[in-house]
Amino acid sequence: MRKSILLMVCLSGLAGLASWAVPARAQSGPASPPLQAAPVLPIHPAMVVDPRWQASLDAFAAADELRTPKPGGVVFVGSSSIRLWDGLETQFSQLPVIVKRGFGGSRMLDCTQHLERLVLPYKPRLVVVYAGDNDLAEGRSPEDVLASFRGFVEGVQRELPQTRIAYLSIKPSPLREALLPKMRATNALIERYSQSRPLLDFIDIYTPMLQANGRPRAELFAADALHLNEAGYALWQEVIALHLHLAETGAAAAAATTAP
């Protein structure tokens, strides 16, 4: 009996010693979970430049250093259909200042991500954007293109609330004829979206570039069946100029009716 009591006292003493050796916070409740690394904060898209576009963006910055465009002009931004448009800066007499910011191979996604370098510094009164063609070719859906365009519009209107935006519909090229259904779907989504927002226009260059049978007009394209030739750009200039004229006329009429 005395041995049993002595054994219990010894065990109790050892337990008390062990309890004293463990930090107090470990005695209450279950063991704390191991520390986890702090979450990585998302990087703003404008802070990251895809290596494919670095040379183009650097060239734009260098051109701006040599001659800074005056604010209040028109920025044409988008993919190679804008970049390859020779003489664009002088083809619209009603637009005194035109800034061409096309970079080949780019997507609507890229135009949105680099908005702070492609559009915002120029404080334009109008932005004409052509992009989305390459998005579809890389497997993105019409809804993806619309989402990227929405981001573009919201970014411009947040910083430049008086700037108008005109979206050039995706062109129907012979090389990408298999994508025509997705092109039509994308154009329809963006046209519908454009009708729901102020200062937002949709310019249909898809329809006049089709034959009567619904296939692309090959005579408007270069030998690669993807990019425009001189006749193709002449058609674009005509359609865009008519839209700009109607927009200016409509704006003037609206101003006249609201004047006191």
Secondary structure as the mmCIF struct_conf table of DSSP 4:
data_model
#
loop_
_struct_conf.conf_type_id
_struct_conf.id
_struct_conf.beg_label_comp_id
_struct_conf.beg_label_asym_id
_struct_conf.beg_label_seq_id
_struct_conf.end_label_comp_id
_struct_conf.end_label_asym_id
_struct_conf.end_label_seq_id
HELX_RH_AL_P HELX_RH_AL_P1 ARG A 2 ALA A 21
BEND BEND1 VAL A 22 VAL A 22
HELX_RH_3T_P HELX_RH_3T_P1 ALA A 24 ALA A 26
TURN_TY1_P TURN_TY1_P1 GLN A 27 GLN A 27
BEND BEND2 SER A 28 PRO A 30
HELX_LH_PP_P HELX_LH_PP_P1 ALA A 31 LEU A 35
HELX_LH_PP_P HELX_LH_PP_P2 ALA A 37 HIS A 44
HELX_RH_3T_P HELX_RH_3T_P2 PRO A 45 MET A 47
HELX_RH_AL_P HELX_RH_AL_P2 PRO A 51 LEU A 66
BEND BEND3 ARG A 67 ARG A 67
HELX_LH_PP_P HELX_LH_PP_P3 THR A 68 LYS A 70
TURN_TY1_P TURN_TY1_P2 PRO A 71 GLY A 72
STRN STRN1 VAL A 74 GLY A 78
BEND BEND4 SER A 79 SER A 79
HELX_RH_AL_P HELX_RH_AL_P3 SER A 80 ARG A 83
TURN_TY1_P TURN_TY1_P3 LEU A 84 LEU A 84
TURN_TY1_P TURN_TY1_P4 ASP A 86 GLY A 87
HELX_RH_3T_P HELX_RH_3T_P3 LEU A 88 THR A 90
BEND BEND5 GLN A 91 GLN A 91
TURN_TY1_P TURN_TY1_P5 SER A 93 GLN A 94
BEND BEND6 PRO A 96 PRO A 96
STRN STRN2 ILE A 98 GLY A 102
TURN_TY1_P TURN_TY1_P6 GLY A 104 GLY A 105
HELX_RH_AL_P HELX_RH_AL_P4 MET A 108 GLN A 113
TURN_TY1_P TURN_TY1_P7 HIS A 114 HIS A 114
HELX_RH_AL_P HELX_RH_AL_P5 LEU A 115 LEU A 118
TURN_TY1_P TURN_TY1_P8 VAL A 119 VAL A 119
HELX_RH_3T_P HELX_RH_3T_P4 LEU A 120 TYR A 122
BEND BEND7 ARG A 125 ARG A 125
STRN STRN3 LEU A 126 TYR A 130
HELX_RH_AL_P HELX_RH_AL_P6 ASP A 133 ALA A 137
TURN_TY1_P TURN_TY1_P9 GLU A 138 GLY A 139
HELX_RH_AL_P HELX_RH_AL_P7 PRO A 142 GLU A 159
TURN_TY1_P TURN_TY1_P10 PRO A 161 GLN A 162
STRN STRN4 ARG A 164 LEU A 168
HELX_LH_PP_P HELX_LH_PP_P4 SER A 169 LYS A 171
HELX_RH_3T_P HELX_RH_3T_P5 PRO A 174 LEU A 179
HELX_RH_AL_P HELX_RH_AL_P8 LEU A 180 GLN A 195
TURN_TY1_P TURN_TY1_P11 SER A 196 SER A 196
BEND BEND8 ARG A 197 ARG A 197
TURN_TY1_P TURN_TY1_P12 PRO A 198 LEU A 199
STRN STRN5 LEU A 200 ILE A 203
BEND BEND9 TYR A 206 TYR A 206
HELX_RH_3T_P HELX_RH_3T_P6 THR A 207 MET A 209
STRN STRN6 LEU A 210 LEU A 210
TURN_TY1_P TURN_TY1_P13 ALA A 212 ASN A 213
BEND BEND10 GLY A 214 ARG A 215
STRN STRN7 PRO A 216 PRO A 216
HELX_RH_3T_P HELX_RH_3T_P7 ALA A 218 LEU A 220
STRN STRN8 PHE A 221 PHE A 221
TURN_TY1_P TURN_TY1_P14 ALA A 223 ASP A 224
BEND BEND11 ALA A 225 HIS A 227
STRN STRN9 LEU A 228 LEU A 228
HELX_RH_AL_P HELX_RH_AL_P9 GLU A 230 THR A 258
#
